[in-house]
Amino acid sequence: MATPLSHTSPSPLRTIAVVGLGTMGTGIAEVLARAGRDVVGIDVSEAQATTAVAALESSTARSVERGRLTEQERAEALARVRTSTDLRQAADADLVIEVVPESYEIKQQVFRELDGIVRPETILATGTNALSVTRLAAESSRPERVLGLHFFNPAPAMKLVEVVSSVLTSPGAVAAVTDLALDLDKEPVAVGDRPGFVADGLLFGYLNQAAAMYEANYASREDIDAAMRLGCGLPMGPLALLDLIGVDTARTVLEAMYTASHDRLHAPAPILRQLSEAGLTGRKAGRGFYTYEAPGSAVVVPDALTPRAGDTPAPGRPVRSVGVAGSGTMASGIAEVFAKAGYEVVLAARSAEKAQTAKARIGKSLARGVDKGRITAEAAARTLERITPTGTYDDFGDVDLAVEAVAEDLEVKRQLFATLDKVCKPGAVLATTTSSLPVVACARATSRPQDVIGMHFFNPAPAMKLVEVVRTVLTADDVHATVREVCAKIRKHAVDCGDRAGFIVNALLFPYLNNAVKMVQEHYATLDDIDAAMKLGGGYPMGPFELLDVVGLDVSLAIEKVLHREFRDPGLAPAPLLEHLVAAGCLGRKTGRGFREYARR
């Protein structure tokens, strides 16, 4: 079980050997040297050791340029690092951290050799994120001194360190490396020994599903990555991240997770094996999901799969006026977006009063924009003038595009589409903002299913850049082209996907959230530790439990159920703990209590 860790005393670990000087080992060596530790960097390859020293010199030089280190501090840090190809140079180390390739055979060989070299009190740490720390410890003659110390890449920048104990690890060893992590200005979290630990245990399932989504040709690699960056605020898309981590490494981690869990969500997508066996392991090879300028380069270059600008199979229909159906936050946000872009907007609700309230909400939103200097008072006034509120859908008679943003209830939406079919002129495009319901069911409620498409905006619509454009098997090419053109005019990033549950974002996001709930349910980690791990180790803007409480546990449960019903995968079944909280009325921030309690306003 994960537990928060606190500082007890300065760490006695002064001399530290790092075995394996790849990207991670070099990063750990830099962190240690800058924190005043004497570092022995060891690698079987003389060339790799030389490369590591050059990388340290260049990284610390950048820190001086940015004012994070003085020239003297840099010189002192570099002087604390020596490299060798001889493991016997670890003889005087207080702690040895191995970050050699993810292979039991290689790691066990290192531990066996270290047993005959280091002092009895030396702590041996493995940097694995996939293999069993217990199994590695059991091979050692001093299992009580073996533990996991999992840094995140890039080690100098990432704050999280997972301290992994086996059942054999002594509390003294855990305390010593915890104090060291705190001395390094890291945030250590204590976790038990299971594949992936906390952060990677959640991250790699998500990455695997993204790879499977791409393999199924459901969406392009560019659209999958853009959807998760723009829809969830993630620093990188999942396929670009797989290339950075290494496709072969991801496959190894997932194999270990699947062996332990037998959860099909962890069974590596076949494309990971195909790419690995072809040597297309990502950035380090120069090609993985994307193609790079050179091996080790971060610069993506066009290849046969890169979409060409202006590739549209059909011209779109002209759109001058837009109807928005609904009176909630999403409807008013969408109406504001269209009006800001210069479209005449008819905002229709079930009553004129509700429509006026929605327009007033838009007025307040625009006023906040003026206060923050994002829009001039004149532009805000013109935007508001373009919005005509109404209590009847009959006023949609002349719109070129009708966008519904009413309750997420299929029967309500079907009735509305039947109404739109009657009142909208021939050739008008009819769009639904559903996030989880089948778009084709809305289309079939009309006599013109070819004119119906999904336009899934994200909340708050004025701020969020993403729109998922959802084609059904019946959607006409020019309708798709119309919506793509409109998205460009309203300055939204459109991604294409098919009409299946969750589209891109929710299909990848909610299984990850569900797995986080399962971790708490199984008492493996606390809410706080999981949230910290994903923010500090994964670069997520919010931890999963913060996000669940904001989205609403009832909304989250409904989406989980839709995904489970569509894909029939046992791993997608909603976590019982989520169901119990919803049954108890604990729905998140909106009720004052979800996974956490909130002060009533």
C-alpha positions as CSV (number, residue, x, y, z in Angstrom):
1,M,0.0,0.0,0.0
2,A,1.3,3.5,-0.9
3,T,2.0,5.8,2.0
4,P,3.1,9.4,2.2
5,L,6.7,9.8,3.3
6,S,8.2,12.5,5.5
7,H,11.7,13.7,6.2
8,T,13.3,12.2,9.3
9,S,17.0,13.2,9.0
10,P,19.7,14.0,6.5
11,S,20.5,11.0,4.4
12,P,23.7,9.1,5.3
13,L,24.0,7.9,1.7
14,R,26.9,10.0,0.4
15,T,28.6,7.9,-2.2
16,I,26.2,6.4,-4.8
17,A,26.9,4.2,-7.8
18,V,24.6,4.3,-10.8
19,V,24.8,1.2,-12.9
20,G,23.7,1.7,-16.5
21,L,24.3,5.1,-18.1
22,G,21.5,5.4,-20.6
23,T,19.1,8.4,-20.5
24,M,17.7,7.5,-17.1
25,G,21.0,6.6,-15.5
26,T,22.6,9.8,-16.7
27,G,19.7,11.9,-15.4
28,I,19.8,10.2,-12.0
29,A,23.6,10.8,-11.9
30,E,23.0,14.5,-12.6
31,V,20.4,14.8,-9.9
32,L,22.7,13.2,-7.3
33,A,25.8,15.2,-8.3
34,R,23.9,18.5,-8.1
35,A,22.7,17.5,-4.6
36,G,26.3,17.1,-3.4
37,R,26.6,13.3,-3.7
38,D,29.8,11.6,-5.0
39,V,28.7,9.6,-8.0
40,V,30.3,6.6,-9.7
41,G,28.7,6.0,-13.1
42,I,29.2,2.5,-14.4
43,D,28.4,1.1,-17.8
44,V,29.6,-2.0,-19.7
45,S,30.2,0.3,-22.7
46,E,33.1,2.8,-22.7
47,A,31.3,4.7,-25.5
48,Q,28.1,4.9,-23.4
49,A,30.1,6.2,-20.4
50,T,31.7,8.9,-22.6
51,T,28.3,9.8,-24.0
52,A,26.9,10.2,-20.5
53,V,29.7,12.6,-19.5
54,A,29.0,14.7,-22.6
55,A,25.3,14.7,-21.8
56,L,26.0,15.8,-18.2
57,E,28.3,18.6,-19.4
58,S,25.7,19.9,-21.9
59,S,22.7,19.6,-19.5
60,T,24.5,21.4,-16.7
61,A,25.7,24.1,-19.2
62,R,22.0,24.7,-20.1
63,S,21.2,25.1,-16.4
64,V,23.9,27.8,-16.1
65,E,22.5,29.6,-19.2
66,R,19.0,29.5,-17.5
67,G,20.3,30.8,-14.2
68,R,19.6,27.6,-12.3
69,L,23.2,26.9,-11.6
70,T,26.3,29.1,-11.2
71,E,29.4,28.2,-13.1
72,Q,31.1,27.2,-9.9
73,E,28.2,24.9,-8.9
74,R,28.4,23.3,-12.3
75,A,32.1,22.7,-12.0
76,E,31.7,21.2,-8.5
77,A,28.8,18.9,-9.7
78,L,30.8,17.6,-12.7
79,A,33.9,17.0,-10.5
80,R,31.7,14.7,-8.2
81,V,31.0,12.3,-11.1
82,R,33.5,9.7,-12.3
83,T,32.7,6.9,-14.8
84,S,34.0,3.4,-15.2
85,T,33.2,0.1,-17.1
86,D,34.2,-1.9,-14.0
87,L,31.5,-2.9,-11.5
88,R,34.1,-3.2,-8.8
89,Q,34.2,0.6,-8.7
90,A,31.0,0.4,-6.7
91,A,32.9,-1.2,-3.7
92,D,32.7,2.0,-1.6
93,A,29.2,3.0,-2.4
94,D,26.5,3.5,0.3
95,L,23.8,2.9,-2.3
96,V,23.8,1.3,-5.8
97,I,21.0,2.2,-8.2
98,E,20.8,-0.1,-11.2
99,V,19.1,1.2,-14.3
100,V,20.2,-1.5,-16.8
101,P,17.7,-2.9,-19.5
102,E,14.4,-4.3,-18.3
103,S,15.4,-8.0,-18.2
104,Y,15.5,-10.3,-15.2
105,E,18.6,-12.0,-16.5
106,I,20.6,-8.8,-16.9
107,K,19.4,-7.3,-13.6
108,Q,20.0,-10.5,-11.6
109,Q,23.5,-10.8,-13.1
110,V,24.2,-7.2,-11.8
111,F,22.9,-8.0,-8.3
112,R,24.8,-11.3,-8.1
113,E,28.1,-9.5,-9.0
114,L,27.3,-6.6,-6.6
115,D,26.8,-9.1,-3.7
116,G,30.5,-10.0,-4.0
117,I,31.7,-6.4,-4.3
118,V,29.8,-4.0,-2.0
119,R,29.8,-3.7,1.9
120,P,27.2,-5.7,3.8
121,E,25.3,-2.5,4.8
122,T,25.1,-1.1,1.2
123,I,21.6,-0.7,-0.1
124,L,20.9,-2.1,-3.6
125,A,18.1,-0.3,-5.5
126,T,16.6,-1.4,-8.8
127,G,15.2,1.3,-11.2
128,T,12.7,-1.2,-12.7
129,N,9.2,-0.1,-13.5
130,A,8.0,-3.5,-14.7
131,L,9.8,-6.4,-13.0
132,S,9.2,-7.9,-9.6
133,V,11.4,-6.3,-6.9
134,T,10.7,-9.3,-4.7
135,R,12.1,-11.7,-7.3
136,L,15.2,-9.6,-7.8
137,A,15.7,-9.4,-4.0
138,A,15.2,-13.1,-3.5
139,E,18.2,-13.7,-5.8
140,S,20.4,-11.5,-3.7
141,S,22.4,-12.7,-0.6
142,R,21.0,-9.6,1.3
143,P,17.3,-9.4,0.3
144,E,16.6,-7.0,3.2
145,R,18.8,-4.4,1.6
146,V,17.2,-4.6,-1.9
147,L,14.3,-2.3,-2.9
148,G,13.0,-0.3,-5.9
149,L,13.8,3.3,-6.5
150,H,11.8,4.4,-9.5
151,F,12.6,7.8,-11.0
152,F,10.7,9.3,-13.9
153,N,12.1,10.6,-17.1
154,P,13.6,13.2,-17.4
155,A,15.0,12.6,-13.9
156,P,16.3,16.1,-13.3
157,A,12.8,17.6,-14.0
158,M,10.3,15.0,-12.7
159,K,9.6,15.3,-9.0
160,L,8.1,11.9,-8.3
161,V,10.1,8.9,-6.9
162,E,8.4,5.7,-6.1
163,V,10.1,3.8,-3.2
164,V,9.2,0.1,-3.7
165,S,9.4,-2.4,-0.8
166,S,9.2,-6.1,-1.1
167,V,8.1,-8.3,1.8
168,L,11.8,-8.8,2.5
169,T,12.9,-5.1,2.6
170,S,14.0,-3.7,5.9
171,P,12.3,-0.5,7.2
172,G,15.8,1.0,7.7
173,A,16.7,0.7,4.0
174,V,13.3,2.3,3.0
175,A,13.9,5.2,5.5
176,A,17.4,5.8,4.2
177,V,16.4,6.1,0.5
178,T,13.3,8.1,1.4
179,D,15.5,10.6,3.2
180,L,17.8,10.7,0.2
181,A,14.9,11.4,-2.2
182,L,13.7,14.3,0.0
183,D,17.3,15.6,0.1
184,L,17.2,15.5,-3.7
185,D,14.1,17.7,-3.6
186,K,11.9,14.9,-4.9
187,E,8.5,13.7,-3.7
188,P,8.8,10.1,-2.6
189,V,5.8,7.8,-2.4
190,A,6.1,4.4,-0.8
191,V,4.4,1.6,-2.8
192,G,4.2,-2.2,-2.7
193,D,5.7,-4.5,-5.3
194,R,3.4,-4.9,-8.2
195,P,4.1,-4.4,-12.0
196,G,4.0,-0.7,-12.9
197,F,3.6,0.4,-9.3
198,V,1.2,3.5,-9.2
199,A,2.1,5.9,-12.0
200,D,3.1,3.4,-14.7
201,G,0.4,0.9,-13.6
202,L,-2.2,3.5,-14.6
203,L,-0.2,5.1,-17.5
204,F,0.7,2.0,-19.5
205,G,-2.9,0.7,-19.6
206,Y,-3.9,4.0,-21.2
207,L,-1.0,3.9,-23.6
208,N,-1.9,0.3,-24.6
209,Q,-5.5,1.3,-25.4
210,A,-4.3,4.2,-27.5
211,A,-2.0,1.9,-29.5
212,A,-5.0,-0.6,-30.0
213,M,-7.2,2.3,-31.1
214,Y,-4.7,3.4,-33.7
215,E,-4.2,-0.2,-34.8
216,A,-7.9,-0.6,-35.3
217,N,-7.7,2.4,-37.8
218,Y,-10.3,4.2,-35.7
219,A,-8.4,7.5,-35.7
220,S,-5.1,8.7,-37.1
221,R,-2.1,8.9,-34.8
222,E,-2.1,12.7,-35.1
223,D,-5.8,12.9,-34.1
224,I,-5.4,10.5,-31.2
225,D,-2.5,12.5,-29.8
226,A,-4.1,15.9,-30.4
227,A,-7.3,14.7,-28.8
228,M,-5.6,13.7,-25.5
229,R,-3.4,16.9,-25.4
230,L,-6.2,19.3,-26.1
231,G,-9.1,17.4,-24.5
232,C,-7.2,16.5,-21.3
233,G,-4.4,19.0,-21.0
234,L,-1.7,16.3,-21.2
235,P,1.8,17.4,-22.1
236,M,2.1,14.7,-24.8
237,G,-0.2,12.5,-26.8
238,P,-0.1,8.7,-26.0
239,L,1.6,7.6,-29.3
240,A,4.3,10.3,-29.1
241,L,4.8,9.3,-25.5
242,L,5.2,5.6,-26.5
243,D,7.9,6.6,-29.0
244,L,9.6,8.6,-26.2
245,I,9.5,5.8,-23.7
246,G,10.4,3.1,-26.2
247,V,7.9,0.8,-27.8
248,D,9.9,-2.2,-26.7
249,T,10.0,-0.9,-23.1
250,A,6.2,-0.4,-23.1
251,R,5.7,-3.9,-24.4
252,T,7.9,-5.3,-21.5
253,V,6.0,-3.3,-18.9
254,L,2.6,-4.4,-20.3
255,E,3.7,-8.1,-20.5
256,A,4.6,-7.9,-16.8
257,M,1.3,-6.2,-15.9
258,Y,-0.7,-8.7,-17.9
259,T,1.1,-11.7,-16.3
260,A,0.1,-10.3,-12.8
261,S,-3.4,-9.0,-13.6
262,H,-4.7,-11.1,-16.6
263,D,-6.7,-8.0,-17.4
264,R,-7.1,-7.8,-21.2
265,L,-6.6,-4.0,-21.0
266,H,-2.9,-4.8,-20.1
267,A,-2.4,-7.4,-22.9
268,P,0.0,-5.6,-25.2
269,A,-1.6,-4.5,-28.4
270,P,-0.2,-6.5,-31.3
271,I,1.2,-3.4,-33.0
272,L,3.6,-3.0,-30.1
273,R,5.1,-6.5,-30.8
274,Q,5.2,-5.8,-34.6
275,L,7.0,-2.4,-34.2
276,S,9.4,-3.9,-31.5
277,E,10.3,-6.9,-33.7
278,A,10.9,-4.6,-36.7
279,G,13.3,-2.5,-34.6
280,L,10.9,0.5,-34.8
281,T,11.1,1.2,-31.1
282,G,10.5,5.0,-31.2
283,R,12.7,8.0,-31.0
284,K,15.8,6.0,-30.1
285,A,15.5,4.1,-33.4
286,G,14.4,7.1,-35.4
287,R,11.0,5.5,-36.1
288,G,8.1,4.2,-34.2
289,F,4.6,5.4,-34.4
290,Y,6.1,8.5,-36.0
291,T,9.3,9.0,-38.1
292,Y,12.1,11.2,-36.6
293,E,14.9,13.2,-38.2
294,A,17.5,10.8,-36.8
295,P,17.8,8.2,-34.1
296,G,17.5,9.9,-30.8
297,S,16.0,13.1,-32.3
298,A,12.8,14.6,-31.0
299,V,12.0,16.2,-34.4
300,V,9.1,14.5,-36.3
301,V,9.5,14.4,-40.0
302,P,6.7,13.7,-42.6
303,D,6.2,10.1,-43.7
304,A,3.7,8.2,-45.8
305,L,1.1,8.5,-43.1
306,T,1.4,12.3,-42.5
307,P,-1.8,14.0,-43.6
308,R,-1.3,16.6,-46.3
309,A,-2.7,20.1,-45.8
310,G,-5.9,20.7,-47.8
311,D,-6.7,17.1,-48.3
312,T,-10.5,17.3,-48.4
313,P,-12.5,14.8,-50.5
314,A,-15.4,17.3,-51.0
315,P,-16.1,21.0,-50.5
316,G,-18.4,21.9,-47.6
317,R,-21.8,23.6,-47.6
318,P,-22.0,27.3,-47.0
319,V,-22.7,28.2,-43.3
320,R,-23.8,31.7,-42.4
321,S,-26.2,31.2,-39.5
322,V,-26.1,28.6,-36.7
323,G,-28.8,27.4,-34.4
324,V,-27.9,26.1,-30.9
325,A,-30.4,24.0,-29.0
326,G,-30.2,24.0,-25.2
327,S,-29.9,26.4,-22.3
328,G,-27.1,24.9,-20.1
329,T,-23.5,25.7,-19.7
330,M,-22.5,23.8,-22.8
331,A,-25.1,25.3,-25.1
332,S,-24.3,28.9,-24.0
333,G,-20.6,28.2,-24.4
334,I,-21.1,26.9,-27.9
335,A,-23.3,29.8,-28.8
336,E,-20.6,32.2,-27.5
337,V,-17.9,30.5,-29.6
338,F,-20.0,30.8,-32.9
339,A,-21.0,34.4,-32.2
340,K,-17.4,35.4,-31.5
341,A,-16.4,33.9,-34.9
342,G,-18.9,36.2,-36.6
343,Y,-21.8,33.7,-37.1
344,E,-25.4,34.8,-36.6
345,V,-26.7,32.5,-33.8
346,V,-30.2,31.5,-32.8
347,L,-30.2,30.2,-29.2
348,A,-33.3,28.1,-28.6
349,A,-34.4,26.6,-25.3
350,R,-37.6,25.1,-24.0
351,S,-38.9,28.5,-23.0
352,A,-38.0,32.1,-23.9
353,E,-37.1,32.7,-20.2
354,K,-34.5,29.9,-20.3
355,A,-33.1,31.2,-23.5
356,Q,-32.8,34.7,-22.1
357,T,-31.0,33.3,-19.0
358,A,-28.6,31.5,-21.3
359,K,-27.9,34.7,-23.2
360,A,-27.3,36.5,-19.9
361,R,-24.8,33.8,-19.0
362,I,-22.9,34.5,-22.2
363,G,-23.0,38.3,-21.4
364,K,-21.3,37.6,-18.1
365,S,-18.7,35.3,-19.7
366,L,-17.9,38.0,-22.3
367,A,-17.6,40.6,-19.5
368,R,-15.1,38.5,-17.7
369,G,-13.2,38.3,-21.0
370,V,-13.2,42.1,-21.3
371,D,-12.0,42.4,-17.6
372,K,-9.1,40.0,-18.4
373,G,-8.1,41.9,-21.6
374,R,-9.0,38.9,-23.9
375,I,-11.7,40.8,-25.9
376,T,-12.5,44.5,-26.3
377,A,-15.8,45.9,-25.0
378,E,-16.9,46.7,-28.5
379,A,-16.2,43.2,-29.8
380,A,-18.0,41.7,-26.8
381,A,-21.1,43.9,-27.5
382,R,-21.1,42.9,-31.2
383,T,-20.8,39.2,-30.2
384,L,-23.8,39.5,-27.9
385,E,-25.8,41.3,-30.6
386,R,-25.4,38.3,-32.9
387,I,-27.2,36.0,-30.5
388,T,-31.0,35.8,-30.8
389,P,-32.7,33.9,-27.9
390,T,-35.9,32.1,-28.5
391,G,-38.3,29.7,-26.8
392,T,-39.2,27.8,-30.0
393,Y,-37.2,25.6,-32.4
394,D,-39.4,27.0,-35.3
395,D,-36.8,29.9,-35.4
396,F,-34.3,27.4,-36.7
397,G,-36.0,27.5,-40.1
398,D,-33.3,29.4,-41.8
399,V,-30.1,28.2,-40.1
400,D,-27.4,26.4,-42.1
401,L,-26.1,24.4,-39.1
402,A,-28.1,23.3,-36.1
403,V,-26.1,22.1,-33.0
404,E,-28.0,20.4,-30.2
405,A,-26.6,20.6,-26.6
406,V,-29.5,19.3,-24.5
407,A,-29.5,16.6,-21.8
408,E,-27.4,13.4,-22.4
409,D,-30.5,11.3,-22.8
410,L,-31.0,9.4,-26.0
411,E,-34.8,9.7,-26.1
412,V,-34.7,13.4,-25.4
413,K,-32.1,13.8,-28.3
414,R,-34.1,11.6,-30.7
415,Q,-37.2,13.7,-30.1
416,L,-35.3,16.9,-30.7
417,F,-33.8,15.6,-33.9
418,A,-37.2,14.6,-35.1
419,T,-38.3,18.3,-34.5
420,L,-35.1,19.6,-36.2
421,D,-35.9,17.4,-39.2
422,K,-39.3,19.2,-39.5
423,V,-38.2,22.8,-38.9
424,C,-34.7,23.0,-40.6
425,K,-34.5,23.8,-44.3
426,P,-33.2,21.1,-46.7
427,G,-29.5,21.0,-46.8
428,A,-29.0,22.2,-43.2
429,V,-26.4,20.3,-41.3
430,L,-27.7,18.8,-38.0
431,A,-25.1,18.1,-35.3
432,T,-25.2,16.5,-31.8
433,T,-22.7,17.3,-29.0
434,T,-23.2,13.9,-27.3
435,S,-20.2,12.6,-25.5
436,S,-21.4,9.0,-25.1
437,L,-24.5,8.2,-27.1
438,P,-24.6,6.8,-30.7
439,V,-24.8,9.6,-33.2
440,V,-26.5,7.3,-35.7
441,A,-29.5,6.9,-33.3
442,C,-30.0,10.6,-33.6
443,A,-29.6,10.5,-37.4
444,R,-32.2,7.7,-37.7
445,A,-34.7,9.9,-35.9
446,T,-34.7,12.1,-39.1
447,S,-35.6,11.6,-42.7
448,R,-32.1,12.9,-43.7
449,P,-29.5,10.8,-41.8
450,Q,-26.8,11.8,-44.3
451,D,-27.0,15.4,-42.9
452,V,-26.4,14.3,-39.3
453,I,-22.9,14.4,-37.6
454,G,-21.4,14.6,-34.2
455,M,-19.6,17.7,-33.0
456,H,-18.4,16.9,-29.5
457,F,-17.2,20.2,-27.8
458,F,-15.5,20.1,-24.5
459,N,-16.4,22.1,-21.4
460,P,-15.9,25.1,-21.1
461,A,-16.5,25.4,-24.9
462,P,-15.0,29.0,-25.2
463,A,-11.7,27.8,-23.6
464,M,-11.3,24.2,-24.8
465,K,-9.7,23.9,-28.3
466,L,-10.8,20.4,-29.2
467,V,-13.9,19.3,-31.2
468,E,-14.3,15.6,-31.9
469,V,-16.0,15.3,-35.4
470,V,-18.0,12.0,-35.4
471,R,-19.0,10.5,-38.7
472,T,-21.6,7.8,-38.8
473,V,-21.7,5.2,-41.6
474,L,-24.5,7.4,-43.2
475,T,-22.9,10.9,-42.9
476,A,-22.3,12.5,-46.3
477,D,-18.8,13.6,-47.3
478,D,-19.8,17.3,-47.8
479,V,-21.4,17.3,-44.3
480,H,-18.1,16.1,-42.8
481,A,-16.2,18.7,-44.9
482,T,-18.7,21.5,-43.7
483,V,-18.0,20.8,-40.1
484,R,-14.3,20.6,-40.6
485,E,-14.4,24.0,-42.3
486,V,-16.6,25.5,-39.5
487,C,-14.2,24.2,-36.8
488,A,-11.3,26.0,-38.5
489,K,-13.4,29.3,-38.6
490,I,-14.3,29.0,-34.9
491,R,-10.6,28.3,-34.2
492,K,-11.1,24.8,-32.8
493,H,-8.9,21.8,-33.5
494,A,-11.0,19.1,-35.2
495,V,-10.2,15.4,-34.8
496,D,-12.0,12.8,-36.9
497,C,-13.4,9.6,-35.3
498,G,-16.1,7.0,-35.9
499,D,-19.4,6.6,-34.1
500,R,-18.5,4.3,-31.2
501,A,-18.7,4.7,-27.5
502,G,-16.5,7.3,-25.9
503,F,-15.1,8.5,-29.3
504,I,-11.3,9.2,-28.6
505,V,-11.0,11.1,-25.4
506,N,-13.6,9.4,-23.2
507,A,-12.7,6.0,-24.5
508,L,-9.1,6.5,-23.3
509,L,-9.7,8.7,-20.3
510,F,-12.4,6.8,-18.4
511,P,-10.8,3.3,-18.2
512,Y,-7.7,5.1,-16.7
513,L,-10.0,6.7,-14.1
514,N,-11.7,3.4,-13.4
515,N,-8.3,1.7,-12.9
516,A,-7.3,4.4,-10.4
517,V,-10.5,3.7,-8.4
518,K,-9.7,0.0,-8.5
519,M,-6.2,0.8,-7.0
520,V,-7.9,2.5,-4.0
521,Q,-10.5,-0.2,-3.7
522,E,-7.7,-2.8,-3.4
523,H,-5.9,-0.7,-0.8
524,Y,-2.8,-0.6,-2.9
525,A,-2.5,3.2,-2.7
526,T,-4.3,6.2,-1.3
527,L,-6.2,8.9,-3.2
528,D,-3.5,11.5,-2.4
529,D,-0.6,9.2,-3.5
530,I,-2.3,8.3,-6.8
531,D,-3.2,12.0,-7.5
532,A,0.4,13.0,-6.7
533,A,1.9,10.2,-8.7
534,M,0.0,11.1,-11.9
535,K,0.6,14.8,-11.6
536,L,4.3,14.5,-10.7
537,G,5.2,11.4,-12.6
538,G,2.9,11.7,-15.6
539,G,2.6,15.5,-16.0
540,Y,-1.2,15.3,-15.7
541,P,-2.9,18.7,-14.8
542,M,-5.2,16.9,-12.3
543,G,-5.0,13.7,-10.5
544,P,-7.7,11.1,-11.3
545,F,-9.6,11.6,-8.1
546,E,-9.6,15.4,-8.5
547,L,-10.9,15.0,-12.0
548,L,-13.6,12.4,-11.1
549,D,-14.9,14.8,-8.4
550,V,-15.0,17.7,-10.9
551,V,-16.6,15.7,-13.7
552,G,-19.2,14.1,-11.3
553,L,-19.1,10.5,-10.2
554,D,-22.6,9.9,-11.7
555,V,-21.5,11.2,-15.1
556,S,-18.3,9.1,-14.8
557,L,-20.2,6.0,-13.9
558,A,-22.7,6.5,-16.8
559,I,-19.8,6.8,-19.3
560,E,-18.1,3.7,-17.8
561,K,-21.3,1.7,-18.2
562,V,-21.6,2.8,-21.9
563,L,-18.0,1.8,-22.6
564,H,-18.5,-1.6,-20.9
565,R,-21.8,-2.2,-22.7
566,E,-20.2,-1.4,-26.1
567,F,-16.9,-3.2,-25.9
568,R,-17.9,-6.1,-23.5
569,D,-14.5,-6.1,-22.0
570,P,-14.5,-7.3,-18.3
571,G,-11.7,-4.8,-17.5
572,L,-14.1,-1.9,-18.4
573,A,-16.7,-2.9,-15.8
574,P,-17.2,0.0,-13.4
575,A,-15.3,-0.3,-10.1
576,P,-17.8,-1.3,-7.4
577,L,-16.4,1.6,-5.2
578,L,-17.5,4.1,-7.9
579,E,-21.0,2.5,-8.0
580,H,-21.3,2.5,-4.2
581,L,-20.4,6.3,-3.9
582,V,-23.0,7.2,-6.6
583,A,-25.6,5.0,-4.8
584,A,-24.8,7.0,-1.6
585,G,-25.3,10.3,-3.4
586,C,-21.6,11.2,-3.2
587,L,-21.3,12.7,-6.7
588,G,-18.3,14.9,-6.3
589,R,-17.9,18.7,-5.9
590,K,-21.5,19.4,-6.9
591,T,-22.8,17.5,-3.8
592,G,-20.0,18.5,-1.5
593,R,-18.7,15.0,-1.3
594,G,-17.2,12.5,-3.7
595,F,-13.9,10.8,-3.2
596,R,-13.1,13.8,-1.0
597,E,-15.2,16.2,1.0
598,Y,-15.6,19.8,0.0
599,A,-16.7,22.9,1.9
600,R,-20.3,23.9,1.2
601,R,-20.5,27.3,-0.5
